[in-house]
Every structure is written in C-alpha cells, then in structure tokens.
Amino acid sequence: MSEYSQSVEWDILEVPGQRNAQFYPCCEWPFHDITYYVILRRKTLYYTVNLIIPCVIISFLSVLVFYLPSDSVEKVTLCVSILLALTVFLLMLIDLIPQSSLSVPMFGKYLLFTMLLVTASICSTICVLNIHFRSPSTHTIGPWTKKIFIEILPRILFIKRPQKNENKLKIFLKHFEETRMSLRCGMERDNNVFGGRNRLFGRGARLPEDLQKVVEGIHYIAEHLRNDNEDESIRQDWKYIAMVVDRFFLWVFSLTSVMGTYALITSPPTLHNTMPAIGGNN
C-alpha cells in the first residue's frame, strides 16, 4: 500500500490477506498462494450534494402545493413541474448507477417514492380544485359534509373561520322590509281612523299605480339580491371545505414525506460504518 494513491470515489477500508496451501495428487509438497481481499466503501459526498439534497428539496416543494391558495391557477402547474424535475433526476441517475435487476439502489427507491408522492399530490390537488369551484347550481352541501368539514375537522386542524358580519346587502334588505311594513301598517291605521278613507290616496289602502310598480321593482331587485347572497354563501362554504381538505392533505403529505425521507436516507449501511479509511480521511 505504499504506492496507493487516494481515490476520489472509493475509500479502502481493509486489505486483509490469506495464505492458502493446496495439495495436488501429482505432487507431495503443497502449492502455496496468498489471496488479498480489498474492502471498499463508496464516498457519499458527491451523491449527497448533487442528488440527495436536490431530491429532498424537490420532494418538500411538492408539499407546499397544498399551501398554495386554490384561487391560484398554478397549483397543478407546480405539481407537473416538480414531476418533470424528478424525471430529469431519474434520467441522470440511470447514468450514475450500475445496471442491475437484482436490487434497487437507495437513490432509485427515493426517487420512486417521491414521484409517487408527487403523483398523489396532483390527484389530490385536482380533487381540491373540484371542490373549490363548486356552485349551488351543480352541487348541494349535505348535512354530514357540513358536520365533518365545517365543524369537526377544522377544530382538529386548528383552523378558525372568521365570523360572518352583516354586510351592506343584508342591511339594505332589512331596511327595505322595515320600510315596506311601516308603510303598509301606516295606511291600514289611516283607514281605520278615517273610516276606510286614506288621507293621502283616498278610499282603500292601495298605492298609486306608478308607486306600486316602483315598490314591486324594488321588491324584485331585493329578492334577486337575496338569492345571489344565499348562492354566494354556499360558494363560500364550498371554498372553505376545499381549504380544510387542502390543509388536511398538507399535514398528511408532510408527515409522509418526512417519514419516508428519514427511512430511506438512513437505510444505507455506509452511514453506520465509522471505520477509518486507509491513506486518508473518510
């Protein structure tokens, strides 16, 4: 080993030798030979910097897809871009590892795990977007859906929905109903006081035709606005359900990614081999 030049890819751990003596029928004396075993260990710095760390970063980027708001149109685009990046890394890996069908290397296992994770995230994102863009004209919210995704699951995931304040539309509708009822009650009171003759419009509690059309038009607008407000409330409920499902998938995929990364990266035996190399540092 005096002429040994340190390799940039392999470490020599041991070079044990074994002396053997073999007897043959033709001769009385033994034939001696010495067998040397060279025990190597692959250096991991190159693969850690150029393969493992980028793959880990890309796999955790796939989790951030569920943190992106559903109103953004880039959720599926981000998932597909991550899947394409992993495909490029897989093509690079094919040139770096020996071709063998006996076992799958750790890099291949981790890339396969990450690609399956990203594929599952794409399917989950499509389901979340389908929920997010639902409307009252196509879907209805069932009682169990409200119970699970609006009441139970948000408490488990620490999601607090802001309280719905009375908006300007509700205030307008409330004042309109109060004004209409006050006008009707006032006309009926005048009829009772003046013996069936209204002080303003004569006998009977009827408004002039023009004013009656105005009231009916305002009533129609108010009903239309009320229906729109109810539809918008249902749309907001669907969006809130989609956000809850998104947060649920965020936790599930985060835990799966962390546990899978830890299990696959800590599996190689070289991480537990602390034997010093011959002719240099580890």
Disulfide bonds with the S-S distance in Angstrom:
none
